[in-house]
Amino acid sequence: MADERTRYFRRLARLRRSARRWSVLAGGLGGAAAVLTPYAGLGLPDAAWAGAAGSAVALAAWRWIDLRALAAQPAPPPVDPVEAAARSRARLVAAVERLPAGAGVVAEARRVRARVALRGTSAAQPWARLDRATIALGGMTRRLTGPAEPAVQEAAVADRSLRELARRVASVERALRLAPTDARAPLADTHRILTEQLESGVAAYERLVVAAAGYVAEDARPDAPHPAAAGLTEATDLLHGVAAALAELRTGGDLRTPLR
């Protein structure tokens, strides 16, 4: 999609071409009307020529007025290439997300990109564990209703917080590799504290997922057999009964067959 500056110049060019076309048409129709209109008076065909010429002159004038008004406006500033690329990427992602399976594809691509960005740091493994736990919880979200809804909301907040913490751990670790010897001790201590927080947070998130799985299991376990199993059992008994009846009919028919 074109930016504002490109659209401005395209519209300016369209107005200029339109004004020129109507000017040429108005001149041609006006000249034809002047030549073909008799001096003795105007007939119906002559009135049509004159009306068409007048309409063309009016439209040409309006196009020139619109052109001058648009040309008097300042052109939009050029778009930064980086910003234009970001907008194009955002539009592409939005278009993919509108597809039936697009949202899952985009989410997986983002997860892979995040893992690659943290590769080689101590935050990579906790991030992967958090990814697995998030996917597992996402599969149970629709069943976590009623009293379990606050836990789902708390899990979403914790997920964002832990991912931000993982990025901080990776940033401090990269800075630690570049720091001089006399400045490594404070950074190392900070990195150790952040890593411990990340590990404990991911472990707590995993325990929440396990608890959510237990809730879903208990909520979905009825005292009576599942209706599908009961229906299948009845259908099986019915088929067995029909098969037995057919077998009895076939046996009885053979006994009544006269001897030759």
NORFEN-V504242 format. One record per residue. N is the residue number from 1. RES is the residue in one letter. PSI is psi in whole degrees, -180 to 180 (NA if undefined). BURIAL is 1 if it has 16 or more other C-alpha atoms within 10 Angstrom, else 0. Layout:
n = <N:N>
res = <RES:RES>
psi = <PSI:PSI>
burial = <BURIAL:BURIAL>
This chain:
n = <1:2:3:4:5:6:7:8:9:10:11:12:13:14:15:16:17:18:19:20:21:22:23:24:25:26:27:28:29:30:31:32:33:34:35:36:37:38:39:40:41:42:43:44:45:46:47:48:49:50:51:52:53:54:55:56:57:58:59:60:61:62:63:64:65:66:67:68:69:70:71:72:73:74:75:76:77:78:79:80:81:82:83:84:85:86:87:88:89:90:91:92:93:94:95:96:97:98:99:100:101:102:103:104:105:106:107:108:109:110:111:112:113:114:115:116:117:118:119:120:121:122:123:124:125:126:127:128:129:130:131:132:133:134:135:136:137:138:139:140:141:142:143:144:145:146:147:148:149:150:151:152:153:154:155:156:157:158:159:160:161:162:163:164:165:166:167:168:169:170:171:172:173:174:175:176:177:178:179:180:181:182:183:184:185:186:187:188:189:190:191:192:193:194:195:196:197:198:199:200:201:202:203:204:205:206:207:208:209:210:211:212:213:214:215:216:217:218:219:220:221:222:223:224:225:226:227:228:229:230:231:232:233:234:235:236:237:238:239:240:241:242:243:244:245:246:247:248:249:250:251:252:253:254:255:256:257:258:259:260>
res = <M:A:D:E:R:T:R:Y:F:R:R:L:A:R:L:R:R:S:A:R:R:W:S:V:L:A:G:G:L:G:G:A:A:A:V:L:T:P:Y:A:G:L:G:L:P:D:A:A:W:A:G:A:A:G:S:A:V:A:L:A:A:W:R:W:I:D:L:R:A:L:A:A:Q:P:A:P:P:P:V:D:P:V:E:A:A:A:R:S:R:A:R:L:V:A:A:V:E:R:L:P:A:G:A:G:V:V:A:E:A:R:R:V:R:A:R:V:A:L:R:G:T:S:A:A:Q:P:W:A:R:L:D:R:A:T:I:A:L:G:G:M:T:R:R:L:T:G:P:A:E:P:A:V:Q:E:A:A:V:A:D:R:S:L:R:E:L:A:R:R:V:A:S:V:E:R:A:L:R:L:A:P:T:D:A:R:A:P:L:A:D:T:H:R:I:L:T:E:Q:L:E:S:G:V:A:A:Y:E:R:L:V:V:A:A:A:G:Y:V:A:E:D:A:R:P:D:A:P:H:P:A:A:A:G:L:T:E:A:T:D:L:L:H:G:V:A:A:A:L:A:E:L:R:T:G:G:D:L:R:T:P:L:R>
psi = <138:153:-178:-39:-44:-43:-36:-48:-31:-44:-38:-43:-39:-43:-38:-44:-41:-42:-40:-42:-46:-31:-44:-44:-40:-41:-42:-45:-37:-42:-41:-41:-37:-35:-41:-17:121:153:-18:-18:174:130:-177:-45:-38:-36:-36:-44:-44:-40:-41:-40:-43:-41:-41:-40:-43:-44:-39:-41:-43:-39:-41:-36:-44:-39:-45:-38:-42:-40:-26:-20:143:141:142:147:153:148:139:133:-37:-44:-40:-41:-39:-41:-42:-41:-40:-40:-38:-43:-42:-39:-39:-38:-24:-12:161:-45:18:-38:-42:-38:-43:-42:-41:-39:-40:-39:-42:-42:-39:-39:-40:-38:-28:4:138:2:166:-10:-7:-45:-48:-35:-43:-40:-41:-37:-47:-42:-39:-42:-42:-42:-36:-31:-15:0:-41:-21:-11:78:176:-125:-13:-7:-43:-33:-37:-43:-41:-35:-39:-42:-43:-36:-47:-42:-42:-35:-39:-39:-39:-39:-38:-40:-45:-40:-45:-37:-41:-39:-34:-34:-27:-10:148:169:-41:-13:5:-30:-50:-39:-40:-40:-43:-42:-40:-43:-45:-39:-41:-41:-41:-45:-46:-36:-43:-40:-40:-39:-41:-39:-36:-41:-40:-42:-38:-39:-39:-39:-46:-40:-44:-37:-29:2:100:164:-37:164:157:142:-34:-42:-40:-42:-40:-37:-43:-41:-37:-44:-39:-43:-40:-41:-43:-42:-41:-40:-42:-38:-41:-41:-42:-40:-43:-38:-39:-36:-30:-1:125:149:146:NA>
burial = <0:0:0:0:0:0:0:1:0:0:0:1:0:0:1:1:0:1:1:0:0:1:1:0:1:1:1:0:1:1:0:0:1:0:0:0:1:0:0:0:0:0:0:0:0:1:0:0:1:1:0:1:1:1:0:1:1:0:1:1:1:0:1:1:0:1:1:0:0:1:0:0:0:0:0:0:0:0:0:0:0:0:0:0:0:0:0:0:0:0:0:0:0:0:0:1:1:0:0:0:0:0:1:0:0:0:0:0:0:0:0:0:0:1:1:0:0:1:0:0:1:0:1:1:1:1:1:1:0:1:1:0:1:1:0:1:1:0:0:1:0:0:1:1:0:0:0:0:0:0:0:1:0:0:1:0:0:1:1:0:0:1:1:0:1:1:1:1:1:1:0:1:1:0:0:1:0:0:0:0:0:0:0:0:0:0:1:1:0:1:1:0:0:1:1:0:1:1:1:0:1:1:1:0:1:1:0:1:1:0:0:1:1:0:0:1:0:0:0:0:0:0:0:0:0:0:0:0:0:0:0:0:0:0:0:0:0:0:0:0:0:0:0:0:0:0:0:0:0:0:0:0:0:0:0:0:0:0:0:0>
